[in-house]
Amino acid sequence: MVEYIVRRLIQTVLTLFVLTLTVFFMVRLVPGDPARALLQPGAPQDQVEAMRKLLHLSGPLYVQYATWVWRTVHGDLGMSIFHRQPVSELIVQRLPRTIELAAVAMVFSVVVGGALGLAAALKPGSAVDYIVRVLSLVGFAMPSFWFAIMLILVFSVMWHVLPTSGYGAPKFFVLPVLTLGAQLVGVIASMVSATVSEVMREEFVRTARAKGLRERVVVHRHVLKNAFITLVTLLGLQLGGLLGGAVIVETVFAWPGIGLLTIDAVNTRDYPLVQALALLAGVIFLGINLLVDLFYAVIDPRIRIS
């Protein structure tokens, strides 16, 4: 178990190193000079050079990279060009709202998708099974931005029951959560149905039934317990996907989170902010994957043995 944890930690550190290199050089492919963006149009070259030095953009690229990594490790993510405040402060202000939205959407998706998938697995070939398959396909194929616009047209423009944008009361969560969780409901329902159906064909399930156990006991004690191992990985990966999908949802509904901040940073060519947000997204994905792998090793003895 300890060897497995150490090996995963080493892999995560190496991946994080590659991530920092990718973020650093990809951001520098964005056209425009951030030093000039901070100054008035037509500013003299000496002021531009002074600003580049202040932003740590002068010198060879390897020196800039080392400086950026050193400052990032010590919590200094730079100063936002557009917002004129430290990037770390902006992230602290916006990140909790994105996490809040993703958490509510995840709970909604797990409850609805899990219930539909379990119902379809317990009654294969029935109308419920057919409905779940159709909903899964629709969830996979439906673009989030289109679904968000349709929800706004129906619930806000036609019926006037829900707000089009904003943050605060529970009613502001309804449309963003439905949009963000719609696709995930289909994914979870499809995966739960397939996983539970596969587990129910195993020998130990037939043995449990042969012992005379009730179907409810067989499902809860044997089927769901073994199916949960596979679903943990799915939920961990989908949580990272929810945070990534929040960019579209937050933009449509003007949700004041990291997604909307990312769009604003790209549109305004806010060099330090884009760099920090790209790194943050990668770190979140790496952290979630690491936690899922470690939790997987805890609930599945086969991982510890290997």
C-alpha positions in Angstrom: 0.0 0.0 0.0 2.8 2.4 1.0 4.7 1.6 -2.2 1.6 2.2 -4.3 1.1 5.6 -2.7 4.7 6.6 -3.1 4.6 5.6 -6.8 1.5 7.6 -7.4 2.9 10.7 -5.7 6.1 10.5 -7.8 3.9 10.2 -11.0 1.9 13.2 -9.8 5.0 15.3 -9.2 6.4 14.5 -12.6 3.1 15.3 -14.3 2.9 18.6 -12.4 6.4 19.5 -13.8 5.3 18.8 -17.3 2.1 20.8 -16.7 4.1 23.8 -15.5 6.2 23.7 -18.7 3.1 23.3 -20.9 1.3 26.2 -19.2 4.3 28.5 -19.3 5.1 28.1 -23.0 1.6 27.8 -24.3 0.5 31.1 -22.6 3.5 32.8 -24.3 2.0 31.9 -27.7 -0.9 34.3 -27.1 -0.4 37.4 -29.2 0.1 40.7 -27.6 2.5 42.3 -25.1 1.2 42.3 -21.5 3.6 45.1 -20.6 2.1 47.4 -23.2 -1.4 46.4 -22.2 -0.7 47.9 -18.8 0.5 51.2 -20.2 -1.1 53.9 -22.2 -1.1 53.5 -26.0 2.1 54.9 -27.5 4.1 54.6 -24.3 7.9 55.0 -24.8 10.0 51.9 -25.1 11.9 52.5 -21.8 8.6 52.4 -19.9 7.7 49.2 -21.7 11.0 47.6 -20.7 10.6 48.7 -17.1 7.1 47.2 -17.0 8.4 43.9 -18.5 11.0 43.8 -15.8 8.4 44.4 -13.2 6.3 41.6 -14.6 9.4 39.3 -14.7 9.1 39.0 -18.5 12.6 40.1 -19.3 15.6 37.8 -19.8 15.8 34.3 -21.3 12.8 32.0 -21.2 14.4 29.5 -18.8 15.1 32.4 -16.3 11.4 33.5 -16.7 10.3 29.9 -16.1 12.4 29.4 -13.0 11.3 32.8 -11.6 7.6 32.0 -12.3 7.8 28.5 -10.6 9.7 30.0 -7.6 7.1 32.7 -7.1 4.2 30.3 -7.7 5.5 27.9 -5.1 5.6 30.7 -2.6 2.0 31.8 -3.4 2.8 34.8 -5.6 0.8 34.4 -8.8 1.4 37.9 -10.1 -0.8 40.9 -10.6 -3.9 40.9 -12.9 -3.5 43.3 -15.7 -7.2 43.9 -16.2 -8.5 43.8 -12.6 -5.4 45.5 -11.1 -5.3 43.2 -8.1 -3.3 40.1 -7.1 -4.3 37.0 -9.0 -4.4 34.9 -5.8 -7.0 37.2 -4.4 -9.2 36.9 -7.5 -8.9 33.1 -7.4 -9.8 33.0 -3.7 -12.9 35.1 -4.4 -14.1 33.1 -7.4 -13.1 29.5 -6.8 -15.5 28.8 -3.9 -18.5 29.7 -6.1 -17.4 27.4 -8.9 -16.8 24.6 -6.4 -20.3 25.3 -4.9 -21.9 25.0 -8.3 -20.0 21.8 -9.2 -20.8 20.2 -5.9 -24.6 20.8 -6.2 -24.5 19.6 -9.8 -22.6 16.5 -8.8 -25.1 15.6 -6.0 -28.0 16.2 -8.5 -26.4 14.0 -11.1 -25.5 11.2 -8.8 -29.0 11.0 -7.2 -30.9 11.2 -10.5 -28.4 9.3 -12.7 -27.8 6.6 -10.1 -31.5 6.0 -9.6 -32.2 5.8 -13.3 -29.3 3.5 -14.0 -30.2 1.2 -11.1 -33.8 1.0 -12.2 -32.7 0.2 -15.8 -30.3 -2.6 -14.6 -32.8 -4.2 -12.4 -35.4 -4.3 -15.2 -33.5 -5.0 -18.4 -35.5 -4.7 -21.6 -38.3 -2.8 -19.9 -39.6 0.7 -20.7 -37.4 2.1 -17.9 -34.3 0.6 -19.5 -35.3 2.0 -22.9 -35.9 5.5 -21.4 -32.6 5.5 -19.7 -30.8 4.6 -22.9 -32.5 7.4 -24.8 -31.7 9.9 -22.0 -28.1 8.8 -22.0 -27.8 9.3 -25.7 -29.5 12.7 -25.5 -27.2 13.7 -22.6 -24.1 12.7 -24.6 -25.1 14.6 -27.7 -26.7 17.7 -26.3 -24.4 20.8 -26.3 -24.4 22.6 -22.9 -24.7 26.1 -24.3 -27.8 25.1 -26.4 -29.4 23.4 -23.4 -28.7 26.5 -21.3 -30.3 28.8 -23.8 -33.4 26.6 -24.1 -33.8 26.6 -20.3 -33.6 30.3 -20.2 -36.1 30.7 -23.0 -38.6 28.3 -21.2 -38.2 29.1 -17.5 -37.1 32.8 -17.7 -38.5 34.3 -20.9 -41.8 32.4 -21.3 -42.8 31.4 -17.8 -40.9 34.0 -15.7 -40.3 31.6 -12.8 -36.5 31.6 -12.7 -33.8 34.2 -13.1 -31.6 34.3 -16.2 -28.4 35.0 -14.3 -26.9 36.0 -11.0 -25.7 34.4 -7.8 -27.3 34.2 -4.3 -30.6 32.6 -3.4 -31.3 28.9 -4.2 -33.4 29.9 -7.3 -30.2 31.1 -9.0 -28.8 27.5 -8.8 -31.6 25.8 -10.6 -30.8 26.5 -14.3 -27.0 26.3 -14.0 -27.2 23.0 -12.1 -29.6 21.5 -14.6 -27.4 22.6 -17.5 -24.2 21.4 -15.8 -25.7 18.1 -14.6 -27.7 17.1 -17.6 -24.9 15.5 -19.5 -23.5 13.9 -16.3 -26.9 12.3 -15.5 -26.8 10.4 -18.8 -23.2 9.3 -18.2 -23.8 8.1 -14.7 -27.1 6.4 -15.6 -25.4 4.6 -18.5 -22.4 3.5 -16.4 -24.5 2.4 -13.4 -26.8 0.4 -15.6 -23.9 -1.3 -17.4 -21.8 -1.9 -14.2 -24.7 -3.2 -12.1 -25.9 -5.5 -15.0 -22.3 -6.9 -15.2 -22.0 -7.5 -11.5 -25.4 -9.2 -11.3 -24.2 -11.9 -13.8 -21.3 -12.8 -11.4 -21.1 -16.2 -9.6 -21.3 -14.7 -6.1 -24.6 -13.0 -6.9 -26.1 -16.3 -8.1 -24.7 -18.0 -5.0 -26.4 -15.3 -2.8 -29.7 -15.9 -4.5 -29.3 -19.6 -4.1 -28.9 -19.2 -0.4 -32.4 -17.7 -0.3 -31.5 -14.1 0.3 -34.1 -11.5 -0.7 -33.4 -9.6 -3.9 -33.2 -6.3 -1.9 -30.5 -7.8 0.3 -28.6 -9.2 -2.7 -28.6 -5.8 -4.5 -27.6 -3.8 -1.5 -25.0 -6.1 0.1 -23.4 -7.7 -2.9 -24.3 -5.9 -6.2 -24.0 -2.2 -5.2 -20.9 -2.8 -3.0 -19.0 -4.3 -5.9 -20.3 -1.9 -8.5 -19.3 1.1 -6.3 -15.6 0.3 -7.0 -15.9 1.1 -10.7 -18.2 4.1 -10.1 -15.7 5.8 -7.8 -13.3 6.3 -10.8 -16.1 7.6 -13.0 -17.3 10.1 -10.4 -13.8 11.4 -9.7 -13.1 12.0 -13.4 -16.5 13.6 -13.9 -16.0 16.0 -11.0 -13.0 17.4 -12.9 -15.1 17.5 -16.0 -17.8 19.5 -14.1 -15.2 22.1 -13.2 -14.1 22.4 -16.8 -17.7 22.5 -18.1 -18.4 25.4 -15.7 -16.7 27.7 -18.2 -19.6 27.5 -20.6 -22.3 27.5 -17.9 -20.9 30.4 -15.9 -20.5 32.4 -19.1 -24.2 31.9 -20.2 -25.6 32.5 -16.7 -23.1 35.2 -15.6 -22.1 33.0 -12.6 -19.3 34.8 -10.8 -16.9 31.9 -10.7 -13.6 30.7 -12.1 -15.1 29.8 -15.5 -16.4 33.4 -16.2 -13.1 34.8 -14.8 -11.2 32.6 -17.4 -13.2 33.9 -20.3 -12.7 37.5 -19.2 -9.0 36.9 -18.8 -8.6 35.4 -22.3 -10.7 38.2 -23.9 -8.6 40.9 -22.1 -5.3 39.1 -22.7 -4.7 39.2 -19.0 -1.3 37.3 -19.2 -0.7 36.5 -15.5 -4.3 35.6 -14.8 -4.6 33.2 -17.8 -1.4 31.6 -16.8 -2.5 31.1 -13.2 -6.0 29.8 -14.1 -4.6 27.3 -16.6 -2.2 26.0 -13.9 -5.0 25.9 -11.4 -7.2 23.8 -13.7 -4.4 21.3 -14.3 -3.6 21.1 -10.5 -7.3 20.4 -9.7 -7.5 17.6 -12.3 -4.2 16.1 -10.9 -5.4 16.4 -7.3 -8.8 14.7 -8.1 -7.1 11.9 -10.0 -4.6 11.3 -7.2 -7.4 11.2 -4.5 -9.5 8.8 -6.7 -6.5 6.5 -7.1 -5.7 6.5 -3.4 -9.3 5.9 -2.5 -9.6 3.1 -5.1 -6.6 1.4 -3.4 -8.4 1.6 0.0 -11.7 0.1 -1.2 -10.2 -2.5 -3.6 -7.7 -5.0 -1.9 -6.5 -6.1 -5.3 -4.8 -2.7 -5.8 -2.9 -3.0 -2.5 -1.8 -6.6 -3.4 -0.5 -5.4 -6.8 
